[in-house]
Amino acid sequence: MISIVAQLSTKLRYNAIDYCGANHCITDPGKGRKPVSHEMFQRHQETLNAALEAIDSRGSWSAYPEVPSGKIYGETAKDDGLAGWKGRLGNKFEIDQPGTVEWIGAEQSPYGIDTGTLYPKADLDVLMPAAVAAMASWKRASAETRVGVCLEILHRLNKRSFEIGFSVMHTTGQGFMMAFQAGGPHAQDRGLEAVACAWREMTRCPEHATWSKRVSKTDTVTLDKTFRIIPRGVAVNIGCSTFPTWNGYPGLFASLATGNAVVTKPHPGAVLPLAITIEIAREVLVEAGFDPNVLTLACDTPDSPCTQDLVKRPEVGIIDYTGGNEFGDWIETNIRHAQVYTEKAGINTVIIDGCEDLKAMTGNLAFSLSLYSGQMCTTPQNIYIPEDGIETPDGRVSFDDTAAAIVKAMNWFLSDPARAAEVCGAIQSEATAARVAQASSGTGTVLRESASIENERFKDARTATPTVIQVDASDTSTFQQEMFGPIVYIVKTASTEESIELASTGARECGALTCAMYSRDEEVLERGIESMTDAGVAISCNLTGHIWVNQSAAFSDFHVSGANPAGNATLCDAAFVANRFRTVACRVPVPAAVEEAVS
């Protein structure tokens, strides 16, 4: 039984959503036409449905092509993207947002190019109230409206993937192919995944329900109930220096879709990719009839940081943080008025007990260890090998020979300068380069010295191949800490059991995101899987060929478990989005006369 009140309520609410963005006026589309925001949702609804199916199946699917081909993105797309990136160099990044007090910049291309882009430094006392004011209409919009806007933003970001790719390359040091893929389509997939998860959580509860209960033989109480999604508040999205979009998009889009305004605080060394993102997104918001200050940019410099002041603001309801442990721990400990999501750092490991093909295993590891010069949060750091060697079809291979095979595979892989330059890219920060040099002069035996890579296109690129250092299992003070960058420890253990124990202990105490394990013994593999998953680590077994432990696929893999000190959240699951909003009910009694008339 549906009451007249309920029918009228539903009709009025849909009219509000269709034509006024739920109490926010969208440009009048004219009689008989749908508003821009409704068209955005319809335009991308098939993509949203496919994303939801992929999340349920956890199979291989991508919405955005990862191949930087002119046949896909347009014959002039690469040239246009390069020109777009070059056009930013040496100029102010003009963005029409309130509170700009000066222009600042601290980016330095790891490839030795003088960028010189300047960004607005905002007065937080002006910027934050503007974000709150903008959120007033955004949160009143329907879930369909907000999700439609998010899907359109992602679509337009995809069209600008080359420009974003060049900006990622020259802020992070990634090689172009990786910068295009990870900074563009793969990041967009992660953003879409967050939007799909948000849609699923927001639509679990119906917007309307009619509730009737017989309270006596003659009387029935009927209530018309509506359920509204109420966002937590302004979300602060704190970017990292190595994967600004891949790590930044999930939180940004999860908060945006659920009705929160978002202030993006890029790492001062990697501002441009996120600045372009905000620029594009603000354009879409305006077209949809919303205040663009739903999305704003808060930039700073290493000498004058603003992040602590920003996250302490009372307007802040959500914080997404990707970065080092020290500041991440500070946020988790000190910020109590906001919901905090962190991805920090950890000690990723490789446990070698045996393998079917030594060359295939070491070749796979050589790529994993070299990719982006070890500057991925998923790159292995510690390789545990028993002192009596490993089991292979050709018999037991000694510890020394196994370690030598790993080094040999790396030497071969990095022997081609062009390949090494593209795969390794450049070192993002001077601190990472210094850490490599320091590690080589510390405890242990250096099996492979780090070396610079000759880059024909960028003669001044800051580069370093991985250094490989052999240590004993007792040297825990050396290897049981994160050493970010191209630093690899080969740890001699008493047995595979000790290898598993050291890897899982490091994960529980220091955090870890990934573990690779190699063994020919199913029981040994099962012990490793049980121990590492209990420690909250995603484990991959016996990888060879064209799949590597570093990789994390949107819609299938859960990036970071939230179950050890490497982070408290997972990209992406229900918990990542559901706590960004609350559902609040309104109950209105249905008059008996109205109820009887409908009956």
C-alpha positions as CSV (number, residue, x, y, z in Angstrom):
1,M,0.0,0.0,0.0
2,I,1.5,3.3,-1.1
3,S,0.1,6.5,0.4
4,I,-0.8,9.7,-1.5
5,V,1.8,11.5,0.7
6,A,4.4,9.0,-0.4
7,Q,3.5,9.4,-4.0
8,L,3.6,13.1,-3.8
9,S,6.9,13.0,-1.9
10,T,8.5,10.7,-4.4
11,K,7.2,12.8,-7.4
12,L,8.5,16.1,-5.9
13,R,11.8,14.6,-5.0
14,Y,12.5,13.3,-8.4
15,N,11.5,16.6,-9.9
16,A,14.0,18.3,-7.6
17,I,16.7,15.9,-8.6
18,D,15.9,16.1,-12.3
19,Y,15.7,19.8,-12.6
20,C,17.3,21.4,-9.6
21,G,20.0,18.9,-8.4
22,A,18.0,18.3,-5.2
23,N,17.5,21.9,-4.3
24,H,20.5,23.1,-6.3
25,C,19.5,24.8,-9.6
26,I,21.0,23.2,-12.7
27,T,20.9,25.2,-15.9
28,D,17.3,25.0,-17.2
29,P,17.3,22.4,-19.9
30,G,14.1,23.5,-21.4
31,K,10.7,21.9,-21.4
32,G,10.9,18.1,-21.9
33,R,14.7,17.9,-21.7
34,K,16.7,16.3,-19.0
35,P,19.4,18.3,-17.1
36,V,23.1,18.0,-17.8
37,S,23.8,15.9,-14.7
38,H,21.1,13.4,-15.6
39,E,22.6,13.1,-19.1
40,M,26.0,12.5,-17.6
41,F,24.7,9.5,-15.6
42,Q,22.9,8.1,-18.6
43,R,25.9,8.5,-20.8
44,H,28.1,6.5,-18.5
45,Q,25.6,4.1,-16.9
46,E,26.9,1.2,-19.0
47,T,30.4,1.8,-17.7
48,L,29.1,1.9,-14.1
49,N,27.2,-1.3,-14.5
50,A,30.3,-3.1,-16.0
51,A,32.4,-1.8,-13.1
52,L,29.9,-3.2,-10.6
53,E,29.9,-6.5,-12.3
54,A,33.7,-6.6,-12.3
55,I,33.9,-5.8,-8.6
56,D,31.5,-8.7,-7.9
57,S,33.4,-11.2,-10.2
58,R,36.9,-9.9,-9.4
59,G,38.0,-10.8,-12.9
60,S,40.1,-8.9,-15.4
61,W,38.3,-5.7,-16.7
62,S,39.3,-2.2,-17.4
63,A,37.2,0.8,-18.5
64,Y,40.1,2.8,-19.9
65,P,42.6,1.5,-22.5
66,E,46.1,1.3,-21.1
67,V,47.8,1.3,-24.5
68,P,49.0,4.8,-25.5
69,S,47.9,4.4,-29.1
70,G,46.8,7.1,-31.5
71,K,44.2,4.6,-32.9
72,I,42.6,4.6,-29.4
73,Y,43.1,8.2,-28.2
74,G,43.4,10.0,-31.5
75,E,46.3,10.4,-33.9
76,T,47.3,13.8,-32.4
77,A,46.7,12.8,-28.8
78,K,50.3,12.3,-27.8
79,D,51.5,15.6,-29.5
80,D,48.6,17.4,-28.0
81,G,49.3,16.0,-24.5
82,L,53.0,16.9,-24.8
83,A,52.1,20.4,-25.9
84,G,49.7,20.7,-23.0
85,W,52.3,19.7,-20.5
86,K,54.9,22.0,-22.0
87,G,52.4,24.9,-21.9
88,R,52.4,24.6,-18.1
89,L,56.2,25.0,-17.8
90,G,57.3,28.3,-16.4
91,N,53.8,29.6,-16.0
92,K,51.2,30.1,-13.3
93,F,48.7,27.3,-13.0
94,E,45.6,29.6,-13.1
95,I,42.7,28.2,-11.1
96,D,39.7,30.4,-10.2
97,Q,39.4,29.4,-6.5
98,P,39.1,31.7,-3.5
99,G,41.8,32.6,-1.1
100,T,44.9,32.8,-3.3
101,V,47.5,34.8,-1.5
102,E,50.7,34.1,-3.5
103,W,52.1,31.8,-6.1
104,I,54.5,29.0,-5.1
105,G,56.3,26.1,-6.7
106,A,58.9,23.5,-5.7
107,E,58.7,20.8,-8.4
108,Q,61.8,19.6,-10.0
109,S,61.8,17.1,-12.9
110,P,63.9,14.0,-12.0
111,Y,64.8,14.1,-15.6
112,G,66.7,17.4,-15.2
113,I,64.2,19.6,-16.9
114,D,63.5,23.0,-15.4
115,T,59.7,23.0,-14.9
116,G,59.1,26.3,-13.0
117,T,55.3,25.9,-12.8
118,L,53.7,28.0,-10.0
119,Y,50.6,27.1,-8.1
120,P,48.2,29.1,-5.9
121,K,48.9,29.1,-2.2
122,A,45.5,29.5,-0.4
123,D,44.5,31.2,2.8
124,L,42.8,28.3,4.6
125,D,40.5,30.7,6.4
126,V,39.1,31.6,3.0
127,L,39.4,28.3,1.2
128,M,37.8,26.0,3.8
129,P,34.6,28.1,4.3
130,A,34.2,28.2,0.5
131,A,34.4,24.4,0.4
132,V,31.8,24.1,3.1
133,A,29.5,26.5,1.3
134,A,29.9,24.6,-2.0
135,M,29.1,21.3,-0.3
136,A,25.7,22.7,0.8
137,S,24.2,22.1,-2.6
138,W,26.4,19.2,-3.6
139,K,25.3,17.0,-0.7
140,R,21.6,17.7,-1.5
141,A,22.0,16.3,-5.0
142,S,20.9,12.7,-5.6
143,A,23.4,9.9,-5.6
144,E,22.7,9.5,-9.3
145,T,23.6,13.1,-10.0
146,R,26.9,13.0,-8.0
147,V,27.9,9.7,-9.6
148,G,27.1,11.0,-13.0
149,V,29.3,14.0,-12.5
150,C,32.1,11.7,-11.2
151,L,31.8,9.4,-14.2
152,E,32.0,12.4,-16.6
153,I,35.1,13.7,-14.8
154,L,36.8,10.3,-15.2
155,H,35.8,10.2,-18.9
156,R,37.4,13.6,-19.5
157,L,40.5,12.7,-17.5
158,N,40.9,9.7,-19.7
159,K,40.8,11.9,-22.8
160,R,43.7,13.9,-21.3
161,S,45.8,10.8,-20.4
162,F,48.8,11.9,-22.4
163,E,49.0,15.3,-20.8
164,I,48.6,13.7,-17.4
165,G,51.1,11.0,-18.3
166,F,53.8,13.6,-19.2
167,S,53.1,15.5,-16.0
168,V,53.4,12.3,-13.9
169,M,56.6,11.4,-15.7
170,H,58.3,14.7,-15.0
171,T,57.2,15.0,-11.4
172,T,57.6,11.3,-10.2
173,G,60.4,10.1,-12.5
174,Q,58.5,7.2,-13.9
175,G,59.3,6.1,-17.4
176,F,56.7,7.4,-20.0
177,M,54.9,4.1,-20.5
178,M,54.5,3.6,-16.8
179,A,53.5,7.2,-16.2
180,F,50.9,7.0,-18.9
181,Q,49.4,3.8,-17.7
182,A,49.7,4.2,-13.9
183,G,49.1,7.9,-13.9
184,G,46.3,7.7,-16.5
185,P,44.1,4.7,-17.3
186,H,45.1,2.6,-14.2
187,A,44.5,5.6,-11.9
188,Q,41.2,6.3,-13.6
189,D,40.2,2.6,-13.2
190,R,40.9,3.0,-9.4
191,G,38.8,6.1,-9.3
192,L,36.0,4.4,-11.1
193,E,36.2,1.5,-8.7
194,A,35.8,3.9,-5.8
195,V,32.8,5.5,-7.5
196,A,31.2,2.1,-8.2
197,C,31.7,1.0,-4.6
198,A,30.2,4.3,-3.4
199,W,27.2,3.8,-5.6
200,R,26.6,0.4,-4.3
201,E,26.8,1.5,-0.7
202,M,24.7,4.6,-1.2
203,T,21.9,2.6,-2.9
204,R,21.8,-0.3,-0.4
205,C,19.1,1.7,1.4
206,P,16.0,2.8,-0.6
207,E,15.4,6.5,-0.7
208,H,11.8,6.0,0.3
209,A,9.7,3.4,2.3
210,T,6.1,3.2,3.5
211,W,5.9,1.7,7.0
212,S,2.7,0.4,8.4
213,K,2.0,-1.4,11.7
214,R,-1.3,-2.5,13.0
215,V,-1.5,-1.3,16.6
216,S,-5.0,-2.6,17.5
217,K,-7.9,-4.4,15.9
218,T,-9.1,-1.2,14.3
219,D,-6.1,1.1,14.1
220,T,-3.0,1.0,11.8
221,V,-0.1,3.4,12.1
222,T,1.5,4.4,8.7
223,L,4.6,6.4,8.3
224,D,6.1,7.8,5.2
225,K,9.9,7.4,5.6
226,T,12.6,9.1,3.5
227,F,16.3,8.4,3.9
228,R,19.0,11.0,3.2
229,I,22.7,10.5,2.7
230,I,24.6,13.0,4.8
231,P,28.3,13.4,4.1
232,R,30.9,13.6,6.9
233,G,32.4,17.0,5.9
234,V,35.2,18.4,3.9
235,A,37.6,15.7,2.8
236,V,41.3,16.4,2.6
237,N,43.2,14.3,0.1
238,I,46.9,14.3,0.7
239,G,48.9,13.2,-2.3
240,C,52.2,11.4,-2.5
241,S,55.3,12.1,-4.6
242,T,55.5,8.9,-6.6
243,F,52.0,8.0,-7.6
244,P,49.9,11.1,-7.2
245,T,46.9,10.1,-9.2
246,W,46.9,6.3,-8.8
247,N,47.0,6.7,-5.0
248,G,45.0,9.9,-5.0
249,Y,42.0,9.1,-7.1
250,P,40.3,6.4,-4.9
251,G,39.9,8.7,-1.9
252,L,39.1,11.8,-4.0
253,F,36.3,10.1,-5.9
254,A,35.0,8.1,-3.0
255,S,34.5,11.3,-1.0
256,L,33.1,13.3,-4.0
257,A,30.6,10.6,-4.9
258,T,29.3,10.4,-1.3
259,G,28.6,14.2,-1.1
260,N,31.7,15.6,0.5
261,A,33.7,18.5,-0.8
262,V,37.3,17.7,-1.4
263,V,40.4,19.8,-0.8
264,T,43.4,18.2,-2.6
265,K,46.8,18.8,-1.0
266,P,49.4,17.5,-3.4
267,H,52.9,16.6,-2.4
268,P,55.0,19.7,-3.2
269,G,57.2,17.7,-5.6
270,A,54.2,16.3,-7.6
271,V,51.5,18.9,-7.9
272,L,50.9,19.1,-11.6
273,P,49.0,15.8,-12.2
274,L,46.5,16.6,-9.4
275,A,46.3,20.2,-10.4
276,I,45.2,19.2,-13.9
277,T,42.8,16.7,-12.3
278,I,41.1,19.4,-10.2
279,E,41.0,21.8,-13.2
280,I,39.2,19.3,-15.3
281,A,36.8,18.3,-12.5
282,R,35.9,21.9,-11.7
283,E,34.9,22.4,-15.4
284,V,32.6,19.4,-15.2
285,L,31.1,20.7,-11.9
286,V,30.3,24.1,-13.5
287,E,28.7,22.4,-16.5
288,A,26.5,20.4,-14.2
289,G,25.4,23.5,-12.4
290,F,27.4,23.2,-9.2
291,D,29.8,25.4,-7.3
292,P,33.3,24.4,-8.5
293,N,34.6,24.9,-5.0
294,V,33.3,21.4,-4.2
295,L,36.9,20.6,-5.4
296,T,39.8,22.9,-4.5
297,L,43.6,22.8,-4.4
298,A,45.8,23.5,-1.4
299,C,49.4,23.7,-2.3
300,D,52.5,24.2,-0.2
301,T,56.3,23.9,-0.3
302,P,58.8,21.8,1.7
303,D,59.9,24.9,3.5
304,S,56.4,26.1,4.4
305,P,54.1,23.1,4.7
306,C,50.4,23.5,5.4
307,T,49.2,19.9,5.9
308,Q,49.1,19.9,9.7
309,D,47.2,23.1,9.7
310,L,44.9,21.8,7.1
311,V,44.0,18.5,8.8
312,K,43.4,20.2,12.1
313,R,40.7,22.4,10.7
314,P,37.3,21.7,12.3
315,E,35.6,21.6,8.9
316,V,37.5,18.4,8.0
317,G,35.5,15.2,8.2
318,I,37.7,12.9,6.2
319,I,41.4,12.5,5.5
320,D,43.0,10.3,2.9
321,Y,46.8,10.1,3.3
322,T,49.4,8.3,1.2
323,G,53.0,8.7,2.2
324,G,55.7,8.0,4.8
325,N,55.1,6.4,8.1
326,E,56.2,9.3,10.3
327,F,53.5,11.7,9.3
328,G,50.9,9.0,8.7
329,D,51.4,7.8,12.2
330,W,51.0,11.4,13.5
331,I,47.7,11.7,11.6
332,E,46.4,8.4,13.0
333,T,47.4,9.4,16.5
334,N,46.4,13.0,16.7
335,I,43.4,13.6,14.3
336,R,40.3,12.4,16.2
337,H,37.6,14.6,14.6
338,A,37.9,13.1,11.2
339,Q,37.7,9.7,9.6
340,V,41.2,8.8,8.6
341,Y,42.3,6.5,5.7
342,T,46.0,5.8,5.4
343,E,48.4,4.0,3.1
344,K,51.9,4.3,4.5
345,A,54.9,2.0,4.0
346,G,56.2,-1.4,4.8
347,I,58.7,-4.1,4.2
348,N,57.8,-6.2,1.2
349,T,59.4,-9.6,0.9
350,V,60.3,-12.6,-1.3
351,I,60.5,-16.1,0.3
352,I,62.4,-18.6,-1.8
353,D,62.1,-22.2,-0.9
354,G,62.4,-23.7,-4.3
355,C,61.3,-23.2,-7.9
356,E,60.5,-25.1,-11.1
357,D,62.7,-22.8,-13.3
358,L,65.5,-20.8,-11.8
359,K,66.0,-18.6,-14.9
360,A,62.2,-17.8,-15.1
361,M,62.0,-17.0,-11.4
362,T,65.1,-14.8,-11.3
363,G,64.0,-13.0,-14.6
364,N,60.7,-12.2,-13.0
365,L,62.3,-10.9,-9.9
366,A,64.8,-8.8,-11.9
367,F,61.9,-6.9,-13.4
368,S,60.1,-6.5,-10.1
369,L,63.2,-5.2,-8.4
370,S,64.1,-2.8,-11.2
371,L,60.7,-1.4,-12.1
372,Y,60.6,2.4,-11.3
373,S,63.9,1.9,-9.5
374,G,62.2,0.3,-6.5
375,Q,60.1,3.3,-5.8
376,M,56.8,1.4,-5.8
377,C,55.0,0.7,-2.5
378,T,54.7,-2.9,-3.7
379,T,58.3,-3.5,-4.7
380,P,60.1,-6.3,-2.8
381,Q,62.9,-5.3,-0.4
382,N,64.0,-8.4,1.5
383,I,64.7,-11.7,-0.3
384,Y,64.9,-14.6,2.2
385,I,66.9,-17.7,1.1
386,P,67.8,-20.7,3.3
387,E,71.5,-21.1,4.0
388,D,71.4,-24.7,2.5
389,G,69.9,-23.5,-0.7
390,I,66.7,-24.1,-2.6
391,E,65.0,-27.1,-4.3
392,T,64.8,-27.2,-8.1
393,P,64.1,-30.0,-10.7
394,D,67.9,-30.2,-11.3
395,G,68.7,-30.6,-7.6
396,R,69.5,-28.3,-4.8
397,V,71.0,-24.9,-5.7
398,S,73.2,-23.4,-3.0
399,F,72.5,-20.1,-1.3
400,D,75.4,-18.4,-3.0
401,D,74.4,-19.7,-6.5
402,T,70.8,-18.6,-5.9
403,A,71.9,-15.1,-4.9
404,A,74.3,-15.0,-7.8
405,A,71.5,-16.0,-10.2
406,I,69.3,-13.1,-9.0
407,V,72.2,-10.6,-9.5
408,K,73.0,-12.1,-12.9
409,A,69.4,-11.7,-14.0
410,M,69.3,-8.1,-12.9
411,N,72.6,-7.4,-14.6
412,W,71.3,-8.8,-17.9
413,F,68.0,-7.0,-17.7
414,L,69.7,-3.7,-17.0
415,S,72.5,-4.2,-19.6
416,D,70.5,-2.5,-22.3
417,P,70.6,1.2,-21.5
418,A,67.4,2.0,-23.4
419,R,65.5,-0.7,-21.7
420,A,66.9,0.2,-18.3
421,A,66.1,3.9,-18.8
422,E,62.5,3.2,-19.6
423,V,61.9,0.6,-16.9
424,C,63.8,2.2,-14.1
425,G,62.9,5.8,-14.9
426,A,64.5,8.3,-12.6
427,I,64.8,8.8,-8.8
428,Q,62.1,11.1,-7.6
429,S,63.9,12.7,-4.7
430,E,67.5,13.5,-3.7
431,A,66.7,11.8,-0.4
432,T,66.1,8.5,-2.1
433,A,69.4,8.8,-4.0
434,A,71.3,9.5,-0.8
435,R,69.6,6.5,0.9
436,V,71.0,4.2,-1.8
437,A,74.5,5.4,-1.3
438,Q,74.2,5.1,2.4
439,A,72.9,1.6,2.3
440,S,75.8,0.4,0.2
441,S,78.3,1.6,2.8
442,G,76.4,0.0,5.7
443,T,76.1,-3.5,7.1
444,G,76.4,-6.5,4.8
445,T,78.2,-7.6,1.7
446,V,77.4,-5.7,-1.5
447,L,76.6,-8.2,-4.2
448,R,75.6,-5.6,-6.8
449,E,76.6,-1.9,-6.8
450,S,74.0,0.7,-7.8
451,A,74.9,2.5,-10.9
452,S,73.6,5.4,-12.9
453,I,71.7,4.8,-16.2
454,E,72.6,6.6,-19.4
455,N,69.5,8.2,-20.7
456,E,69.9,9.5,-24.3
457,R,66.9,11.8,-24.1
458,F,67.6,13.3,-20.7
459,K,71.3,13.6,-20.0
460,D,70.7,15.2,-16.6
461,A,68.3,12.5,-15.3
462,R,68.8,11.4,-11.7
463,T,69.1,7.7,-11.9
464,A,70.2,4.6,-9.9
465,T,69.9,0.9,-10.5
466,P,69.2,-1.4,-7.5
467,T,72.0,-2.2,-5.1
468,V,71.9,-5.8,-3.8
469,I,73.3,-6.4,-0.3
470,Q,73.7,-9.8,1.4
471,V,73.0,-9.9,5.2
472,D,72.6,-12.5,7.9
473,A,69.2,-13.2,9.5
474,S,70.6,-11.8,12.7
475,D,71.1,-8.3,11.2
476,T,67.4,-7.4,11.8
477,S,68.3,-3.8,12.6
478,T,69.4,-3.4,9.0
479,F,66.7,-5.1,7.0
480,Q,63.6,-5.0,9.3
481,Q,62.9,-1.4,8.3
482,E,61.7,0.1,5.1
483,M,64.5,1.3,2.9
484,F,62.6,3.1,0.1
485,G,64.1,3.1,-3.3
486,P,66.4,0.7,-5.3
487,I,67.7,-1.2,-2.2
488,V,67.5,-5.0,-2.0
489,Y,68.6,-7.2,0.9
490,I,69.2,-10.9,0.3
491,V,68.9,-12.5,3.8
492,K,70.5,-15.8,4.6
493,T,68.2,-17.7,6.9
494,A,68.6,-21.0,8.8
495,S,65.5,-22.5,7.0
496,T,62.4,-21.6,5.1
497,E,60.5,-21.7,8.4
498,E,62.8,-18.9,9.6
499,S,62.3,-17.0,6.3
500,I,58.5,-17.2,6.8
501,E,58.8,-16.1,10.4
502,L,61.0,-13.1,9.6
503,A,58.7,-12.0,6.7
504,S,55.6,-12.3,8.8
505,T,57.1,-10.6,11.9
506,G,58.3,-7.7,9.7
507,A,54.8,-7.3,8.3
508,R,53.1,-7.4,11.7
509,E,55.6,-5.0,13.3
510,C,56.5,-2.7,10.5
511,G,53.8,-3.3,7.9
512,A,53.9,-4.8,4.4
513,L,51.8,-4.7,1.3
514,T,53.2,-7.7,-0.8
515,C,55.0,-10.9,-0.5
516,A,56.2,-13.2,-3.3
517,M,56.8,-16.9,-2.4
518,Y,58.5,-19.6,-4.5
519,S,58.3,-23.3,-3.6
520,R,57.7,-26.7,-5.1
521,D,56.2,-28.0,-1.9
522,E,52.4,-27.4,-1.6
523,E,52.6,-27.8,2.2
524,V,55.3,-25.2,2.4
525,L,53.3,-22.8,0.2
526,E,50.3,-23.3,2.4
527,R,52.2,-22.4,5.5
528,G,53.6,-19.3,3.9
529,I,50.1,-18.3,2.6
530,E,48.6,-18.8,6.0
531,S,51.3,-16.9,7.9
532,M,51.5,-13.9,5.5
533,T,47.7,-13.5,5.0
534,D,47.4,-13.6,8.8
535,A,49.9,-10.8,8.9
536,G,47.7,-8.8,6.4
537,V,49.9,-9.2,3.4
538,A,48.8,-10.0,-0.1
539,I,50.9,-13.0,-1.2
540,S,51.7,-14.2,-4.8
541,C,53.1,-17.6,-5.4
542,N,55.5,-18.9,-8.0
543,L,55.2,-15.9,-10.4
544,T,57.0,-16.1,-13.7
545,G,56.4,-14.5,-17.1
546,H,54.4,-11.4,-17.5
547,I,52.8,-11.0,-14.1
548,W,54.7,-9.4,-11.2
549,V,54.3,-9.0,-7.5
550,N,54.3,-5.2,-7.9
551,Q,51.1,-5.2,-9.9
552,S,47.7,-4.4,-8.3
553,A,44.7,-4.6,-10.6
554,A,41.7,-2.4,-10.1
555,F,38.3,-4.2,-9.7
556,S,40.2,-7.4,-8.6
557,D,43.1,-6.8,-6.2
558,F,42.7,-5.2,-2.8
559,H,45.6,-2.7,-2.5
560,V,46.8,-2.6,1.1
561,S,44.9,-4.8,3.5
562,G,44.4,-2.3,6.4
563,A,45.4,-5.3,8.6
564,N,49.0,-4.3,9.5
565,P,50.9,-1.0,10.1
566,A,51.4,-0.3,6.3
567,G,47.9,1.3,6.3
568,N,44.5,1.2,7.8
569,A,42.4,1.1,4.7
570,T,42.0,-0.9,1.5
571,L,41.6,0.3,-2.1
572,C,38.8,-0.4,-2.6
573,D,36.2,-2.2,-0.5
574,A,32.9,-1.3,1.2
575,A,34.7,0.0,4.3
576,F,36.7,2.4,2.2
577,V,33.5,4.3,1.1
578,A,30.7,3.5,3.6
579,N,32.1,5.5,6.4
580,R,32.3,8.7,4.3
581,F,28.6,9.3,4.8
582,R,25.7,8.6,7.1
583,T,22.1,7.7,6.3
584,V,19.5,9.8,8.3
585,A,15.8,9.2,8.2
586,C,12.8,11.5,8.2
587,R,9.4,10.0,9.3
588,V,6.1,11.6,8.5
589,P,2.7,10.1,9.7
590,V,0.2,9.4,6.9
591,P,-3.2,10.8,7.9
592,A,-5.8,8.1,8.2
593,A,-8.2,9.8,5.7
594,V,-5.4,9.9,3.1
595,E,-4.5,6.3,3.7
596,E,-8.1,5.2,3.4
597,A,-8.5,7.1,0.1
598,V,-5.5,5.4,-1.4
599,S,-6.7,2.0,-0.2
